[in-house]
Amino acid sequence: MGELVLGIDTSNYRTSVALVNELGEILYNHRELLEVPEGKKGLRQSEAFFQHVMRLPDAVAPALEFRNSITAVSCSSRPRPREGSYMPCFMAGETLARELSAALNVPLKEFSHQEGHIEAVKHFSPLKDEDDVLFFHFSGGTTEAVFHGDIVGGTLDIAFGQVLDRLGQKMGLDFPSGEALDRMALEAEAETALLKPVTFRNGYVNLSGIETQSIRALEALEEAKRPALVRELFHKLANSIQKMTEYLASTLGTDKFIFAGGVSSSEYIREYLKENLPESIHAVFGDPALSGDNAVGIALLGLR
């Protein structure tokens, strides 16, 4: 069996537990969405924390069948690797990780949720051992470009995921809405011409404008034309990512990009970027199952 590392991640919308071996192979990968009541935009931190506490015992039980081979416990204890970065929901996973570390008498390793996102994609990519890599983290609450630990681009207001989830709520879709909207964009036979391009400047975007435009356009459209609007929205968002990528490549002198986070699992956005980014840019997208919130990256960081 060899040495194993147990990883735990408790983000605002998913309970995740993973087990990896000393070769970096995934032996167990549990990912469970938290329940968001119909009509709500999301969960309060206290609600997310409670759901994690209730779900973690069952989530971690299968991994503990290998308790005698676990040599470290790893967890996400904060959203980003920045001073003052904090969200109460991560305390649920951190608390259990501390208890398991003491009970198993093995080291405890703490990382940020963002670092876990990045590692889950990088570890299995051709860029695994590269240094000059720019990481895009696109998720429900985050839109950031990170290069050598510094934020060099992203959003100046709301995140890509928030734009999609807020539009999805207006359409009566379950929260989070990104996956359903992605399918809608892919299946639409045409797109509208109702939205202005995303505002872009020096590696940063403003997304509240296109969110407002999309909701206003949605309210004026008959239901049959809604998929065309969604397709146009995805087109505009993907185009803004293309602009960020090309700008940062030219200003920072790197041609290596890794896309992580749930929004990066969008099939529409992936295909758009693969078709429209210059051949000189090496863009890597992870397994969609590892692009969303997961504990695999956290476990792999503990392995390192």
Solvent accessible surface area in square Angstrom, and as a share of the most:
residue,aa,sasa,rsa
1,M,138,0.62
2,G,39,0.38
3,E,94,0.42
4,L,0,0.00
5,V,5,0.03
6,L,0,0.00
7,G,0,0.00
8,I,0,0.00
9,D,1,0.00
10,T,0,0.00
11,S,4,0.03
12,N,23,0.12
13,Y,55,0.21
14,R,40,0.15
15,T,0,0.00
16,S,0,0.00
17,V,0,0.00
18,A,0,0.00
19,L,0,0.00
20,V,0,0.00
21,N,16,0.08
22,E,90,0.40
23,L,135,0.67
24,G,2,0.01
25,E,88,0.40
26,I,63,0.32
27,L,75,0.37
28,Y,43,0.16
29,N,57,0.29
30,H,51,0.23
31,R,74,0.27
32,E,57,0.26
33,L,81,0.41
34,L,8,0.04
35,E,122,0.55
36,V,26,0.15
37,P,71,0.44
38,E,172,0.77
39,G,59,0.57
40,K,67,0.28
41,K,137,0.58
42,G,14,0.13
43,L,17,0.09
44,R,155,0.57
45,Q,45,0.20
46,S,77,0.50
47,E,44,0.20
48,A,0,0.00
49,F,74,0.31
50,F,125,0.52
51,Q,31,0.14
52,H,0,0.00
53,V,68,0.39
54,M,120,0.53
55,R,41,0.15
56,L,7,0.03
57,P,80,0.50
58,D,116,0.60
59,A,1,0.01
60,V,7,0.04
61,A,52,0.40
62,P,53,0.34
63,A,0,0.00
64,L,29,0.14
65,E,137,0.61
66,F,71,0.30
67,R,123,0.45
68,N,153,0.78
69,S,27,0.18
70,I,7,0.04
71,T,52,0.30
72,A,9,0.07
73,V,0,0.00
74,S,0,0.00
75,C,0,0.00
76,S,1,0.00
77,S,18,0.12
78,R,71,0.26
79,P,15,0.09
80,R,66,0.24
81,P,49,0.31
82,R,71,0.26
83,E,183,0.82
84,G,74,0.71
85,S,25,0.16
86,Y,134,0.51
87,M,57,0.25
88,P,45,0.29
89,C,0,0.00
90,F,3,0.01
91,M,89,0.40
92,A,5,0.04
93,G,1,0.01
94,E,32,0.15
95,T,67,0.39
96,L,33,0.16
97,A,0,0.00
98,R,122,0.44
99,E,100,0.45
100,L,19,0.09
101,S,14,0.09
102,A,81,0.63
103,A,83,0.64
104,L,42,0.21
105,N,139,0.71
106,V,23,0.13
107,P,74,0.47
108,L,44,0.22
109,K,81,0.34
110,E,64,0.29
111,F,43,0.18
112,S,0,0.00
113,H,23,0.10
114,Q,2,0.01
115,E,54,0.24
116,G,1,0.01
117,H,5,0.02
118,I,22,0.11
119,E,12,0.06
120,A,1,0.00
121,V,3,0.02
122,K,37,0.16
123,H,27,0.12
124,F,101,0.42
125,S,14,0.09
126,P,107,0.67
127,L,5,0.02
128,K,91,0.39
129,D,128,0.66
130,E,67,0.30
131,D,117,0.61
132,D,74,0.38
133,V,1,0.01
134,L,0,0.00
135,F,26,0.11
136,F,0,0.00
137,H,3,0.02
138,F,1,0.00
139,S,13,0.09
140,G,37,0.35
141,G,52,0.50
142,T,14,0.08
143,T,2,0.01
144,E,21,0.09
145,A,0,0.00
146,V,11,0.06
147,F,25,0.10
148,H,112,0.50
149,G,48,0.46
150,D,92,0.48
151,I,69,0.35
152,V,34,0.20
153,G,0,0.00
154,G,1,0.01
155,T,31,0.18
156,L,113,0.56
157,D,59,0.30
158,I,25,0.13
159,A,2,0.01
160,F,0,0.00
161,G,4,0.04
162,Q,57,0.25
163,V,0,0.00
164,L,6,0.03
165,D,16,0.08
166,R,74,0.27
167,L,1,0.01
168,G,0,0.00
169,Q,45,0.20
170,K,109,0.46
171,M,30,0.13
172,G,65,0.63
173,L,51,0.25
174,D,119,0.62
175,F,38,0.16
176,P,58,0.37
177,S,1,0.01
178,G,24,0.23
179,E,132,0.59
180,A,30,0.23
181,L,0,0.00
182,D,15,0.08
183,R,121,0.44
184,M,43,0.19
185,A,0,0.00
186,L,65,0.33
187,E,132,0.59
188,A,14,0.11
189,E,179,0.80
190,A,62,0.48
191,E,67,0.30
192,T,25,0.15
193,A,100,0.78
194,L,94,0.47
195,L,12,0.06
196,K,145,0.62
197,P,85,0.54
198,V,10,0.06
199,T,87,0.50
200,F,57,0.24
201,R,177,0.65
202,N,85,0.44
203,G,0,0.00
204,Y,58,0.22
205,V,0,0.00
206,N,57,0.29
207,L,0,0.00
208,S,47,0.31
209,G,40,0.38
210,I,3,0.01
211,E,22,0.10
212,T,57,0.33
213,Q,48,0.21
214,S,1,0.01
215,I,27,0.14
216,R,169,0.62
217,A,15,0.11
218,L,3,0.01
219,E,122,0.55
220,A,90,0.70
221,L,35,0.17
222,E,107,0.48
223,E,135,0.60
224,A,87,0.67
225,K,106,0.45
226,R,57,0.21
227,P,42,0.26
228,A,19,0.15
229,L,0,0.00
230,V,0,0.00
231,R,64,0.24
232,E,1,0.01
233,L,0,0.00
234,F,1,0.00
235,H,63,0.28
236,K,37,0.16
237,L,0,0.00
238,A,0,0.00
239,N,41,0.21
240,S,2,0.01
241,I,0,0.00
242,Q,28,0.13
243,K,75,0.32
244,M,0,0.00
245,T,0,0.00
246,E,61,0.27
247,Y,69,0.26
248,L,4,0.02
249,A,18,0.14
250,S,88,0.57
251,T,75,0.44
252,L,64,0.32
253,G,71,0.68
254,T,8,0.05
255,D,65,0.34
256,K,51,0.21
257,F,0,0.00
258,I,0,0.00
259,F,2,0.01
260,A,0,0.00
261,G,0,0.00
262,G,30,0.29
263,V,14,0.08
264,S,2,0.02
265,S,36,0.23
266,S,10,0.07
267,E,94,0.42
268,Y,20,0.08
269,I,3,0.02
270,R,25,0.09
271,E,75,0.34
272,Y,27,0.10
273,L,0,0.00
274,K,122,0.52
275,E,139,0.62
276,N,62,0.32
277,L,20,0.10
278,P,56,0.35
279,E,183,0.82
280,S,85,0.55
281,I,20,0.10
282,H,80,0.36
283,A,29,0.22
284,V,14,0.08
285,F,29,0.12
286,G,10,0.10
287,D,82,0.42
288,P,75,0.47
289,A,46,0.36
290,L,13,0.07
291,S,0,0.00
292,G,9,0.09
293,D,25,0.13
294,N,6,0.03
295,A,0,0.00
296,V,0,0.00
297,G,0,0.00
298,I,1,0.00
299,A,0,0.00
300,L,1,0.01
301,L,18,0.09
302,G,9,0.09
303,L,54,0.27
304,R,200,0.73
